Amino acid sequence: MHTLTRHILGQLTAATLSVTLALTCAIWLMQSLRLLDYIVNRGLQATTFLYFVALLLPSFLSIVLPIAAFCATLFVYYKLTADRELIVMRSAGFSQSDLARPAIILAAVITAVGYLISVYLLPVSHREFRDLKYQLSNEYSAAILQEGVFNTLTDGITIFVRERSLNGALKGILAHDNRDLDNPVTMMAETGTLQRSDEGPHIVLQNGNRQVVDIKNGRLQMLYFDKYSFNLSQFETASKGRDLSRREQTIIQLLNPDPRLPARTQRTHIAEAHQRMAYPLYTIAFVLVALASLLSGEFSRRGQVKRVVAAILCVALLQITLLTLNDYAKASLSVIPAMYATPLSAIAVALIFVLRDSRRKAVSPPGEQAMAGA
């Protein structure tokens, strides 16, 4: 590898890592704030929390990396242009392809990383994240019961406790279980205790009643009890056949959806698979757009800002097109070829501008030309 290529590639790599770190930390922080409940109210260890939020990284990186590569390319080549380094390099005999090679190498590496994330890391991390989330909800849900407030432990379970002692004893308990919408259950008890077993956390209620309302006829059924165990667990292990969400499935699974699913859901799965395969190509497209804006045409110090703005607008247009095609693909799979044609067309057009053999000359501002004539 030529020394010049290594020099520019080093700058591009440093800039890409800086932008990636900044954007990832910003997104990661916003997402982490939503998960702080597990530390504040559920007593989750910091190491487990860090692992929990680390599982979100692949989904962040798949979005951030192409944008970071574009920003880094735009910044480095703009700086090289402003410092007249590109003019010196061309005077030394370096061609357009020589100048563009470092950015193209960077784009190729990031594209490969993008495919690694899309094909393998993304579904694996989402699956582990969802399993861990359910497990934490299962293990720590009973630990957040607060006195005098309605505690929503999981979807469909709300518990009110009048008093809670340090040894875990509860007094004045009202529990509402709405997980079965057709048969909601309300329980009241004088006392209770928190216990854990292999089946998950549960509350042993004492001296109370269990009320069930039949939604169809509005009839109330009431059962008085001396002792009743109320299960709080919502976690389903993989051995019980938990259904995988769309993001947890591999590309092969998405391309072959369950035929029992509704037609729109099947199209959504297939569109998700093609979106994962097409999006890494946008890294190359974004980088080449940045190169085309700064390496093609005549040099003018006053015209560089316009080229940067034009490059940003082109990338924004590509991003909007991507999102639009993803939405349309859920309604009709006929637009899937356009999901690949868009980045490939952008790559081809930008590559023509980057590599075309044009003699460039520096265009000085009018003031400098007048001074030169004098």
Number of C-alpha atoms within 10 A of each C-alpha: 6 8 8 14 16 13 11 20 20 14 16 25 18 14 20 26 15 14 20 23 15 14 19 18 15 12 14 16 13 11 13 18 9 9 15 13 13 20 13 10 14 18 12 16 10 11 8 14 15 11 12 20 15 14 20 18 19 21 17 17 21 23 17 19 25 26 22 26 28 28 20 25 32 26 18 20 24 22 13 16 19 15 11 14 13 19 17 13 15 15 10 9 9 14 14 18 15 15 21 22 16 24 27 19 14 20 26 17 13 22 22 14 16 27 19 15 21 25 18 15 20 26 22 18 21 22 19 13 19 16 17 17 16 16 18 17 21 21 19 18 23 22 15 16 23 16 18 12 12 16 18 16 20 16 10 13 17 18 21 21 22 16 15 19 10 6 8 13 14 25 20 17 21 19 22 19 20 15 14 9 11 12 15 16 20 19 21 20 24 17 21 24 17 18 14 14 7 5 12 18 22 19 20 18 26 20 14 20 19 17 16 18 16 14 12 8 7 9 10 10 11 14 10 14 13 11 15 18 14 16 14 21 21 20 19 14 11 10 6 8 8 11 10 13 12 20 18 20 23 18 22 11 14 21 18 12 18 12 9 8 10 10 12 13 17 19 20 23 24 23 26 21 23 19 21 19 17 22 21 26 24 26 28 27 26 31 29 30 27 30 27 21 24 24 22 20 16 14 20 15 14 11 12 16 13 11 18 18 11 15 23 19 12 17 20 13 11 18 17 12 16 20 13 12 21 22 14 15 25 21 15 15 15 10 17 19 13 17 22 18 13 18 24 17 13 20 20 13 15 22 18 13 19 24 18 12 12 12 9 13 11 12 14 14 11 9 8 11 11 10 8 9 6 6
